[in-house]
């Protein structure tokens, strides 16, 4: 009996080993692009990042292009980075200001060109867009002091050597051609010399500008009588609405709205105290850091977002 039991145990162990060793490997393991189903991530329809991305890859809903039904919509630039970084088979797109390493994502070359300040400024990197701002109308601020502080901050990030450097350090792409020393500009705004700690500059709009604007406001604060600031970035579609549109006098009102795209025709910024661009940005297609893919074309991205291409293994290496 003991001998029979021993033989049965040996047979079971052998069956288990053979069964385990013959199990097929999963098609969805990270580390390469062979036979891995693509998980598509996109921003909401009001996103300036999405508008710039779709424009660059030739995705045109007005012409009948339809986003794949399997795409997952994310709420912000940070959310996109997090989701793709956690998904071995994910693909999405983010601002160049994003911390790729911290989010476990890899920026892809676009049409063989790496996104950088140099390639955006020389025009060789084609997936780019402006970071725009718009303020409340003159006379529509809580006080004259607030209006002057906002004007000073806009001058800081668009005209001063020091402000442009802060924006650049945070990932924005800037042009120093007409920049002046901050001390020269600050002399034009006497309000900076007083205690402004009871005042708060509120910002809203694009989530992609958040890193640049947070860095700029932090640097500006001690230069402006310790003025306070509160950022509530919820998307480019809200930038105009909260300073000049229907939300300008409600709970969501802000002093400066941002959009990571040009303002639309229906977003009339001509009544603003100030509006314009403070830097350029690149939109970057990204995959999980363990993905072997390095480069992607506009045609490949369009096919992925249409749902025609569903596997990383079919992409050229």
WOFEN-V24618 format. One record per pair of residues at least 12 apart in sequence whose ideal C-beta (glycine too) atoms are under 10 Angstrom apart, sorted by the first residue. I is the first residue (numbers start at 1). J is the second residue. If there is no record, write none. Layout:
i=I j=J
i=I j=J
This chain:
i=27 j=89
i=27 j=311
i=27 j=313
i=28 j=88
i=28 j=89
i=28 j=312
i=29 j=88
i=29 j=89
i=29 j=290
i=30 j=87
i=30 j=88
i=30 j=89
i=30 j=90
i=30 j=287
i=30 j=288
i=30 j=289
i=30 j=290
i=30 j=291
i=30 j=292
i=31 j=88
i=31 j=288
i=31 j=290
i=31 j=291
i=31 j=292
i=32 j=290
i=32 j=291
i=32 j=292
i=32 j=293
i=32 j=312
i=32 j=313
i=32 j=317
i=33 j=89
i=33 j=287
i=33 j=291
i=33 j=292
i=33 j=293
i=33 j=294
i=33 j=311
i=33 j=312
i=33 j=313
i=33 j=314
i=33 j=315
i=33 j=316
i=33 j=317
i=34 j=292
i=34 j=311
i=34 j=312
i=34 j=313
i=34 j=317
i=35 j=311
i=35 j=312
i=35 j=313
i=35 j=314
i=36 j=88
i=36 j=89
i=36 j=291
i=36 j=292
i=36 j=293
i=36 j=310
i=36 j=311
i=36 j=312
i=36 j=313
i=37 j=70
i=37 j=89
i=37 j=310
i=37 j=311
i=37 j=312
i=37 j=313
i=38 j=68
i=38 j=70
i=38 j=89
i=38 j=90
i=38 j=91
i=38 j=287
i=38 j=304
i=38 j=305
i=38 j=307
i=38 j=309
i=38 j=310
i=38 j=311
i=38 j=312
i=38 j=313
i=38 j=314
i=38 j=315
i=39 j=70
i=39 j=71
i=39 j=72
i=39 j=83
i=39 j=84
i=39 j=87
i=39 j=88
i=39 j=89
i=39 j=90
i=39 j=91
i=39 j=92
i=39 j=288
i=39 j=310
i=40 j=67
i=40 j=68
i=40 j=69
i=40 j=70
i=40 j=71
i=40 j=72
i=40 j=73
i=40 j=89
i=40 j=90
i=40 j=91
i=40 j=92
i=40 j=304
i=40 j=305
i=40 j=306
i=40 j=307
i=40 j=309
i=40 j=310
i=41 j=71
i=41 j=72
i=41 j=73
i=41 j=74
i=41 j=79
i=41 j=80
i=41 j=81
i=41 j=83
i=41 j=84
i=41 j=87
i=41 j=90
i=41 j=91
i=41 j=92
i=41 j=93
i=41 j=94
i=41 j=286
i=42 j=54
i=42 j=59
i=42 j=67
i=42 j=68
i=42 j=71
i=42 j=72
i=42 j=73
i=42 j=74
i=42 j=80
i=42 j=91
i=42 j=92
i=42 j=93
i=42 j=305
i=43 j=73
i=43 j=74
i=43 j=75
i=43 j=76
i=43 j=77
i=43 j=79
i=43 j=80
i=43 j=92
i=43 j=93
i=43 j=94
i=43 j=207
i=43 j=208
i=43 j=235
i=43 j=236
i=44 j=73
i=44 j=74
i=44 j=75
i=44 j=76
i=44 j=235
i=44 j=236
i=44 j=237
i=45 j=61
i=45 j=67
i=45 j=73
i=45 j=235
i=45 j=237
i=46 j=234
i=46 j=235
i=46 j=236
i=46 j=237
i=46 j=238
i=46 j=239
i=46 j=241
i=46 j=259
i=46 j=261
i=47 j=73
i=47 j=74
i=47 j=75
i=47 j=76
i=47 j=77
i=47 j=80
i=47 j=93
i=47 j=206
i=47 j=207
i=47 j=208
i=47 j=235
i=47 j=236
i=47 j=237
i=47 j=259
i=47 j=260
i=47 j=261
i=48 j=77
i=48 j=95
i=48 j=129
i=48 j=130
i=48 j=131
i=48 j=132
i=48 j=205
i=48 j=206
i=48 j=207
i=48 j=208
i=48 j=209
i=48 j=235
i=48 j=236
i=48 j=237
i=48 j=239
i=48 j=258
i=48 j=259
i=48 j=260
i=48 j=261
i=48 j=262
i=48 j=263
i=48 j=281
i=48 j=283
i=49 j=76
i=49 j=77
i=49 j=80
i=49 j=92
i=49 j=93
i=49 j=94
i=49 j=95
i=49 j=129
i=49 j=206
i=49 j=207
i=49 j=208
i=49 j=235
i=49 j=236
i=49 j=260
i=49 j=261
i=49 j=281
i=49 j=283
i=49 j=284
i=50 j=67
i=50 j=73
i=50 j=80
i=50 j=93
i=50 j=235
i=50 j=236
i=50 j=260
i=50 j=261
i=50 j=283
i=51 j=129
i=51 j=236
i=51 j=259
i=51 j=260
i=51 j=261
i=51 j=262
i=51 j=264
i=51 j=283
i=52 j=93
i=52 j=95
i=52 j=127
i=52 j=128
i=52 j=129
i=52 j=130
i=52 j=208
i=52 j=236
i=52 j=260
i=52 j=261
i=52 j=262
i=52 j=281
i=52 j=282
i=52 j=283
i=53 j=92
i=53 j=93
i=53 j=94
i=53 j=127
i=53 j=129
i=53 j=283
i=53 j=284
i=53 j=285
i=53 j=301
i=53 j=305
i=54 j=67
i=54 j=93
i=54 j=283
i=54 j=301
i=54 j=302
i=54 j=305
i=55 j=126
i=55 j=127
i=55 j=129
i=55 j=261
i=55 j=283
i=56 j=93
i=56 j=110
i=56 j=111
i=56 j=125
i=56 j=126
i=56 j=127
i=56 j=128
i=56 j=129
i=56 j=282
i=56 j=283
i=56 j=285
i=56 j=298
i=56 j=301
i=56 j=302
i=57 j=93
i=57 j=110
i=57 j=126
i=57 j=127
i=57 j=283
i=57 j=285
i=57 j=296
i=57 j=297
i=57 j=298
i=57 j=299
i=57 j=300
i=57 j=301
i=57 j=302
i=57 j=303
i=57 j=304
i=57 j=305
i=57 j=306
i=58 j=298
i=58 j=299
i=58 j=301
i=58 j=302
i=59 j=298
i=59 j=301
i=59 j=302
i=59 j=305
i=59 j=306
i=60 j=302
i=65 j=302
i=65 j=305
i=65 j=306
i=66 j=305
i=66 j=306
i=66 j=307
i=67 j=305
i=67 j=306
i=67 j=307
i=68 j=303
i=68 j=304
i=68 j=305
i=68 j=306
i=68 j=307
i=68 j=308
i=68 j=309
i=68 j=310
i=69 j=307
i=70 j=307
i=70 j=310
i=71 j=92
i=71 j=304
i=71 j=305
i=71 j=307
i=72 j=84
i=72 j=87
i=72 j=90
i=72 j=92
i=74 j=92
i=74 j=94
i=75 j=207
i=75 j=234
i=75 j=235
i=76 j=94
i=76 j=206
i=76 j=207
i=76 j=208
i=76 j=210
i=76 j=233
i=76 j=234
i=76 j=235
i=77 j=92
i=77 j=93
i=77 j=94
i=77 j=95
i=77 j=97
i=77 j=98
i=77 j=206
i=77 j=207
i=77 j=208
i=77 j=209
i=77 j=210
i=77 j=211
i=77 j=233
i=77 j=235
i=77 j=260
i=77 j=283
i=78 j=94
i=78 j=95
i=78 j=98
i=78 j=99
i=78 j=103
i=78 j=207
i=78 j=208
i=78 j=210
i=78 j=211
i=78 j=233
i=79 j=92
i=79 j=94
i=79 j=207
i=80 j=92
i=80 j=93
i=80 j=94
i=80 j=95
i=80 j=98
i=80 j=103
i=80 j=105
i=80 j=207
i=80 j=208
i=80 j=286
i=81 j=93
i=81 j=94
i=81 j=95
i=81 j=98
i=81 j=99
i=81 j=100
i=81 j=102
i=81 j=103
i=81 j=104
i=81 j=105
i=81 j=286
i=82 j=103
i=82 j=104
i=82 j=105
i=83 j=103
i=83 j=105
i=84 j=103
i=84 j=104
i=84 j=105
i=84 j=106
i=84 j=285
i=84 j=286
i=84 j=287
i=84 j=288
i=84 j=289
i=84 j=291
i=85 j=100
i=85 j=101
i=85 j=102
i=85 j=103
i=85 j=104
i=85 j=105
i=85 j=106
i=85 j=286
i=85 j=287
i=85 j=288
i=85 j=289
i=86 j=103
i=86 j=104
i=86 j=105
i=86 j=288
i=87 j=104
i=87 j=105
i=87 j=287
i=87 j=288
i=87 j=291
i=88 j=104
i=88 j=287
i=88 j=288
i=88 j=289
i=88 j=290
i=88 j=291
i=89 j=287
i=89 j=288
i=89 j=290
i=89 j=291
i=89 j=311
i=89 j=312
i=90 j=105
i=90 j=286
i=90 j=287
i=90 j=288
i=90 j=291
i=91 j=105
i=91 j=108
i=91 j=285
i=91 j=286
i=91 j=287
i=91 j=288
i=91 j=291
i=91 j=293
i=91 j=296
i=91 j=301
i=91 j=304
i=91 j=305
i=91 j=312
i=91 j=315
i=92 j=105
i=92 j=284
i=92 j=285
i=92 j=286
i=92 j=287
i=92 j=288
i=93 j=107
i=93 j=108
i=93 j=110
i=93 j=127
i=93 j=283
i=93 j=284
i=93 j=285
i=93 j=286
i=93 j=301
i=93 j=305
i=94 j=107
i=94 j=208
i=94 j=282
i=94 j=283
i=94 j=284
i=94 j=285
i=94 j=286
i=95 j=115
i=95 j=129
i=95 j=131
i=95 j=171
i=95 j=172
i=95 j=206
i=95 j=207
i=95 j=208
i=95 j=209
i=95 j=210
i=95 j=211
i=95 j=212
i=95 j=260
i=95 j=281
i=95 j=282
i=95 j=283
i=95 j=284
i=96 j=115
i=96 j=116
i=96 j=117
i=96 j=120
i=96 j=125
i=96 j=127
i=96 j=128
i=96 j=171
i=96 j=172
i=96 j=173
i=96 j=208
i=96 j=280
i=96 j=281
i=96 j=282
i=96 j=283
i=96 j=284
i=97 j=131
i=97 j=167
i=97 j=170
i=97 j=171
i=97 j=172
i=97 j=173
i=97 j=208
i=97 j=209
i=97 j=210
i=97 j=211
i=97 j=212
i=97 j=215
i=97 j=260
i=97 j=279
i=97 j=281
i=97 j=282
i=97 j=284
i=98 j=171
i=98 j=208
i=98 j=211
i=98 j=284
i=98 j=286
i=99 j=171
i=99 j=211
i=100 j=284
i=100 j=286
i=100 j=289
i=101 j=289
i=103 j=286
i=103 j=288
i=103 j=289
i=104 j=286
i=104 j=288
i=104 j=289
i=104 j=290
i=105 j=284
i=105 j=286
i=105 j=287
i=105 j=288
i=105 j=289
i=105 j=291
i=106 j=284
i=106 j=285
i=106 j=286
i=106 j=287
i=106 j=288
i=106 j=289
i=106 j=290
i=106 j=291
i=106 j=292
i=106 j=293
i=106 j=294
i=107 j=282
i=107 j=284
i=107 j=285
i=107 j=286
i=107 j=287
i=107 j=294
i=108 j=284
i=108 j=285
i=108 j=286
i=108 j=287
i=108 j=291
i=108 j=293
i=108 j=294
i=108 j=295
i=108 j=296
i=108 j=297
i=108 j=300
i=108 j=301
i=109 j=125
i=109 j=284
i=109 j=285
i=109 j=293
i=109 j=294
i=109 j=295
i=109 j=296
i=109 j=297
i=110 j=125
i=110 j=126
i=110 j=127
i=110 j=128
i=110 j=282
i=110 j=283
i=110 j=284
i=110 j=285
i=110 j=295
i=110 j=296
i=110 j=297
i=110 j=298
i=110 j=301
i=111 j=124
i=111 j=125
i=111 j=126
i=111 j=127
i=111 j=295
i=111 j=296
i=111 j=297
i=111 j=298
i=111 j=299
i=111 j=300
i=111 j=301
i=112 j=124
i=112 j=294
i=112 j=295
i=112 j=296
i=112 j=297
i=113 j=125
i=113 j=126
i=113 j=127
i=113 j=282
i=113 j=295
i=114 j=282
i=114 j=284
i=114 j=294
i=114 j=295
i=115 j=127
i=115 j=128
i=115 j=173
i=115 j=281
i=115 j=282
i=115 j=283
i=115 j=284
i=115 j=285
i=116 j=173
i=116 j=282
i=117 j=168
i=117 j=171
i=117 j=172
i=117 j=173
i=117 j=174
i=117 j=279
i=117 j=280
i=117 j=282
i=118 j=173
i=119 j=173
i=119 j=282
i=120 j=173
i=120 j=279
i=120 j=280
i=120 j=281
i=120 j=282
i=121 j=173
i=121 j=174
i=121 j=175
i=121 j=280
i=125 j=173
i=125 j=282
i=125 j=283
i=125 j=284
i=126 j=282
i=126 j=283
i=126 j=298
i=127 j=281
i=127 j=282
i=127 j=283
i=127 j=284
i=127 j=285
i=127 j=298
i=127 j=301
i=128 j=173
i=128 j=280
i=128 j=281
i=128 j=282
i=128 j=283
i=128 j=284
i=129 j=208
i=129 j=236
i=129 j=259
i=129 j=260
i=129 j=261
i=129 j=262
i=129 j=277
i=129 j=280
i=129 j=281
i=129 j=282
i=129 j=283
i=130 j=173
i=130 j=259
i=130 j=260
i=130 j=261
i=130 j=262
i=130 j=263
i=130 j=276
i=130 j=277
i=130 j=278
i=130 j=279
i=130 j=280
i=130 j=281
i=131 j=157
i=131 j=167
i=131 j=172
i=131 j=173
i=131 j=174
i=131 j=206
i=131 j=208
i=131 j=209
i=131 j=212
i=131 j=213
i=131 j=236
i=131 j=258
i=131 j=259
i=131 j=260
i=131 j=261
i=131 j=277
i=131 j=278
i=131 j=279
i=131 j=280
i=131 j=281
i=132 j=205
i=132 j=206
i=132 j=209
i=132 j=236
i=132 j=239
i=132 j=240
i=132 j=257
i=132 j=258
i=132 j=259
i=132 j=260
i=132 j=261
i=132 j=262
i=132 j=263
i=132 j=267
i=132 j=269
i=132 j=275
i=132 j=276
i=132 j=277
i=132 j=278
i=132 j=279
i=133 j=150
i=133 j=153
i=133 j=154
i=133 j=157
i=133 j=158
i=133 j=203
i=133 j=205
i=133 j=206
i=133 j=209
i=133 j=213
i=133 j=239
i=133 j=243
i=133 j=256
i=133 j=257
i=133 j=258
i=133 j=259
i=133 j=263
i=133 j=269
i=133 j=272
i=133 j=274
i=133 j=275
i=133 j=276
i=133 j=277
i=133 j=278
i=134 j=205
i=134 j=239
i=134 j=240
i=134 j=242
i=134 j=243
i=134 j=244
i=134 j=245
i=134 j=256
i=134 j=257
i=134 j=258
i=134 j=259
i=134 j=263
i=134 j=267
i=134 j=268
i=134 j=269
i=134 j=271
i=134 j=272
i=134 j=273
i=134 j=274
i=134 j=275
i=134 j=276
i=135 j=147
i=135 j=150
i=135 j=151
i=135 j=153
i=135 j=154
i=135 j=243
i=135 j=244
i=135 j=254
i=135 j=255
i=135 j=256
i=135 j=257
i=135 j=269
i=135 j=272
i=135 j=273
i=135 j=274
i=135 j=275
i=136 j=150
i=136 j=242
i=136 j=243
i=136 j=244
i=136 j=248
i=136 j=253
i=136 j=254
i=136 j=255
i=136 j=256
i=136 j=257
i=136 j=271
i=136 j=272
i=136 j=273
i=136 j=274
i=137 j=243
i=137 j=244
i=137 j=248
i=137 j=269
i=137 j=270
i=137 j=271
i=137 j=272
i=137 j=273
i=138 j=151
i=138 j=271
i=138 j=272
i=138 j=273
i=138 j=274
i=139 j=273
i=140 j=243
i=140 j=244
i=140 j=248
i=140 j=249
i=140 j=253
i=140 j=255
i=140 j=271
i=140 j=272
i=140 j=273
i=141 j=199
i=141 j=255
i=141 j=273
i=142 j=199
i=142 j=200
i=142 j=202
i=142 j=253
i=142 j=255
i=143 j=191
i=143 j=199
i=144 j=191
i=145 j=191
i=145 j=194
i=145 j=196
i=145 j=198
i=145 j=199
i=145 j=225
i=145 j=227
i=146 j=191
i=146 j=196
i=146 j=199
i=146 j=200
i=146 j=201
i=146 j=202
i=146 j=227
i=146 j=255
i=147 j=191
i=147 j=255
i=147 j=273
i=148 j=188
i=148 j=189
i=148 j=190
i=148 j=191
i=148 j=192
i=148 j=196
i=148 j=224
i=149 j=189
i=149 j=191
i=149 j=192
i=149 j=194
i=149 j=196
i=149 j=199
i=149 j=200
i=149 j=201
i=149 j=220
i=149 j=224
i=149 j=225
i=149 j=227
i=149 j=229
i=149 j=255
i=150 j=199
i=150 j=201
i=150 j=202
i=150 j=203
i=150 j=227
i=150 j=255
i=150 j=256
i=150 j=273
i=150 j=274
i=151 j=188
i=151 j=189
i=151 j=191
i=151 j=273
i=151 j=274
i=152 j=182
i=152 j=185
i=152 j=186
i=152 j=188
i=152 j=189
i=152 j=190
i=152 j=191
i=152 j=192
i=152 j=220
i=152 j=223
i=152 j=224
i=152 j=227
i=153 j=189
i=153 j=192
i=153 j=201
i=153 j=203
i=153 j=213
i=153 j=216
i=153 j=217
i=153 j=220
i=153 j=221
i=153 j=223
i=153 j=224
i=153 j=227
i=153 j=229
i=153 j=255
i=153 j=256
i=153 j=274
i=154 j=256
i=154 j=273
i=154 j=274
i=154 j=275
i=154 j=276
i=154 j=278
i=155 j=180
i=155 j=182
i=155 j=185
i=155 j=186
i=155 j=188
i=155 j=189
i=155 j=274
i=156 j=182
i=156 j=185
i=156 j=186
i=156 j=189
i=156 j=192
i=156 j=216
i=156 j=217
i=156 j=219
i=156 j=220
i=156 j=223
i=156 j=224
i=156 j=278
i=157 j=172
i=157 j=174
i=157 j=212
i=157 j=213
i=157 j=215
i=157 j=216
i=157 j=217
i=157 j=219
i=157 j=220
i=157 j=256
i=157 j=278
i=157 j=279
i=158 j=174
i=158 j=178
i=158 j=179
i=158 j=185
i=158 j=274
i=158 j=276
i=158 j=277
i=158 j=278
i=158 j=279
i=159 j=178
i=159 j=179
i=159 j=180
i=159 j=181
i=159 j=182
i=159 j=184
i=159 j=185
i=159 j=278
i=160 j=179
i=160 j=180
i=160 j=181
i=160 j=182
i=160 j=183
i=160 j=184
i=160 j=185
i=160 j=186
i=160 j=220
i=160 j=223
i=161 j=174
i=161 j=176
i=161 j=179
i=161 j=180
i=161 j=181
i=161 j=182
i=161 j=183
i=161 j=184
i=161 j=185
i=162 j=179
i=162 j=180
i=162 j=181
i=162 j=182
i=162 j=183
i=162 j=185
i=162 j=186
i=162 j=216
i=162 j=219
i=162 j=220
i=162 j=223
i=163 j=179
i=163 j=182
i=163 j=185
i=163 j=215
i=163 j=216
i=163 j=219
i=163 j=220
i=163 j=223
i=163 j=278
i=164 j=176
i=164 j=179
i=164 j=182
i=164 j=216
i=164 j=278
i=164 j=279
i=165 j=179
i=165 j=182
i=165 j=219
i=166 j=212
i=166 j=215
i=166 j=216
i=166 j=217
i=166 j=218
i=166 j=219
i=166 j=220
i=167 j=209
i=167 j=211
i=167 j=212
i=167 j=213
i=167 j=215
i=167 j=216
i=167 j=219
i=167 j=278
i=167 j=279
i=168 j=212
i=168 j=215
i=168 j=279
i=169 j=211
i=169 j=212
i=169 j=215
i=169 j=216
i=169 j=219
i=170 j=209
i=170 j=210
i=170 j=211
i=170 j=212
i=170 j=213
i=170 j=214
i=170 j=215
i=170 j=216
i=170 j=218
i=170 j=219
i=170 j=279
i=171 j=208
i=171 j=211
i=171 j=212
i=171 j=215
i=171 j=279
i=171 j=281
i=171 j=282
i=172 j=209
i=172 j=211
i=172 j=212
i=172 j=213
i=172 j=215
i=172 j=216
i=172 j=278
i=172 j=279
i=172 j=280
i=172 j=281
i=173 j=279
i=173 j=280
i=173 j=281
i=173 j=282
i=174 j=212
i=174 j=278
i=174 j=279
i=174 j=280
i=175 j=277
i=175 j=279
i=175 j=280
i=182 j=219
i=182 j=220
i=182 j=223
i=183 j=223
i=186 j=223
i=186 j=224
i=189 j=223
i=189 j=224
i=191 j=224
i=191 j=225
i=191 j=227
i=192 j=220
i=192 j=223
i=192 j=224
i=192 j=225
i=192 j=227
i=193 j=224
i=193 j=225
i=194 j=224
i=194 j=225
i=194 j=227
i=195 j=225
i=195 j=226
i=195 j=227
i=196 j=221
i=196 j=224
i=196 j=225
i=196 j=226
i=196 j=227
i=196 j=228
i=197 j=221
i=197 j=224
i=197 j=225
i=197 j=226
i=197 j=227
i=197 j=228
i=198 j=225
i=198 j=226
i=198 j=227
i=198 j=228
i=199 j=224
i=199 j=225
i=199 j=226
i=199 j=227
i=199 j=228
i=199 j=229
i=199 j=255
i=200 j=227
i=200 j=228
i=200 j=229
i=200 j=230
i=200 j=255
i=201 j=217
i=201 j=220
i=201 j=221
i=201 j=224
i=201 j=227
i=201 j=228
i=201 j=229
i=201 j=230
i=201 j=231
i=201 j=254
i=201 j=255
i=201 j=256
i=202 j=228
i=202 j=229
i=202 j=230
i=202 j=231
i=202 j=232
i=202 j=242
i=202 j=243
i=202 j=252
i=202 j=253
i=202 j=254
i=202 j=255
i=202 j=256
i=202 j=257
i=203 j=217
i=203 j=229
i=203 j=230
i=203 j=231
i=203 j=232
i=203 j=233
i=203 j=239
i=203 j=242
i=203 j=243
i=203 j=254
i=203 j=255
i=203 j=256
i=203 j=257
i=203 j=258
i=204 j=230
i=204 j=231
i=204 j=232
i=204 j=233
i=204 j=234
i=204 j=235
i=204 j=238
i=204 j=239
i=204 j=240
i=204 j=241
i=204 j=242
i=204 j=243
i=204 j=247
i=204 j=252
i=204 j=253
i=204 j=254
i=204 j=255
i=204 j=256
i=204 j=257
i=204 j=258
i=205 j=231
i=205 j=232
i=205 j=233
i=205 j=234
i=205 j=235
i=205 j=236
i=205 j=237
i=205 j=238
i=205 j=239
i=205 j=240
i=205 j=241
i=205 j=242
i=205 j=243
i=205 j=254
i=205 j=256
i=205 j=257
i=205 j=258
i=205 j=259
i=205 j=260
i=206 j=233
i=206 j=234
i=206 j=235
i=206 j=236
i=206 j=237
i=206 j=238
i=206 j=239
i=206 j=257
i=206 j=258
i=206 j=259
i=206 j=260
i=206 j=261
i=206 j=281
i=207 j=231
i=207 j=233
i=207 j=234
i=207 j=235
i=207 j=236
i=207 j=238
i=207 j=258
i=207 j=260
i=208 j=233
i=208 j=235
i=208 j=236
i=208 j=258
i=208 j=259
i=208 j=260
i=208 j=261
i=208 j=281
i=208 j=283
i=209 j=231
i=209 j=233
i=209 j=236
i=209 j=239
i=209 j=258
i=209 j=259
i=209 j=260
i=209 j=278
i=209 j=279
i=209 j=281
i=210 j=231
i=210 j=232
i=210 j=233
i=210 j=258
i=212 j=258
i=212 j=278
i=212 j=279
i=212 j=281
i=213 j=229
i=213 j=231
i=213 j=233
i=213 j=256
i=213 j=258
i=213 j=278
i=214 j=229
i=214 j=231
i=214 j=233
i=216 j=229
i=216 j=278
i=216 j=279
i=217 j=229
i=217 j=230
i=217 j=231
i=217 j=256
i=229 j=255
i=229 j=256
i=230 j=254
i=230 j=255
i=231 j=254
i=231 j=256
i=231 j=258
i=232 j=252
i=232 j=254
i=233 j=254
i=233 j=257
i=233 j=258
i=234 j=252
i=235 j=258
i=235 j=259
i=235 j=260
i=236 j=257
i=236 j=258
i=236 j=259
i=236 j=260
i=236 j=261
i=236 j=262
i=236 j=263
i=236 j=264
i=236 j=267
i=237 j=259
i=237 j=261
i=237 j=264
i=237 j=267
i=238 j=252
i=238 j=254
i=238 j=257
i=238 j=258
i=238 j=259
i=239 j=254
i=239 j=256
i=239 j=257
i=239 j=258
i=239 j=259
i=239 j=260
i=239 j=261
i=239 j=263
i=239 j=267
i=239 j=269
i=240 j=257
i=240 j=258
i=240 j=259
i=240 j=263
i=240 j=264
i=240 j=266
i=240 j=267
i=240 j=268
i=240 j=269
i=240 j=272
i=240 j=275
i=241 j=253
i=241 j=254
i=241 j=257
i=241 j=267
i=242 j=254
i=242 j=255
i=242 j=256
i=242 j=257
i=242 j=258
i=243 j=255
i=243 j=256
i=243 j=257
i=243 j=258
i=243 j=269
i=243 j=271
i=243 j=272
i=243 j=273
i=243 j=275
i=244 j=257
i=244 j=263
i=244 j=267
i=244 j=268
i=244 j=269
i=244 j=270
i=244 j=271
i=244 j=272
i=244 j=275
i=245 j=257
i=245 j=266
i=245 j=267
i=245 j=268
i=255 j=273
i=256 j=272
i=256 j=273
i=256 j=274
i=256 j=275
i=257 j=269
i=257 j=272
i=257 j=275
i=258 j=278
i=259 j=275
i=259 j=277
i=260 j=281
i=260 j=283
i=262 j=277
i=263 j=275
i=285 j=297
i=285 j=298
i=285 j=300
i=285 j=301
i=285 j=304
i=287 j=312
i=291 j=312
i=292 j=312
i=292 j=317
i=293 j=312
i=293 j=315
i=293 j=316
i=293 j=317
i=294 j=317
i=295 j=315
i=295 j=316
i=295 j=317
i=296 j=315
i=296 j=316
i=297 j=315
i=297 j=316
i=300 j=314
i=300 j=315
i=300 j=316
i=301 j=315
i=303 j=315
